[in-house]
Amino acid sequence: ETGHVYTFATRKLQPMITSETGKALIQTCLNSPDSPPRSDPATGFEETDLTYQV
């Protein structure tokens, strides 16, 4: 592996992939172990915290 990550984002999401916080989030996701597929409840899943700090 080269360690390079190639990204694409719309203008609104561009700060997320160019900021140090966003880069750290991407790196954390890439380094996390694979989890088994989960079965979502029929009612769905609601994300309660959708904040992102630049």
Buried (B, 14 or more C-beta within 10 A) or exposed (E): EEEEEEEEEEEEEEEBBEBEEBBEBBEEEEEEEEEEEEEEEEEEEEEEEEEEEE
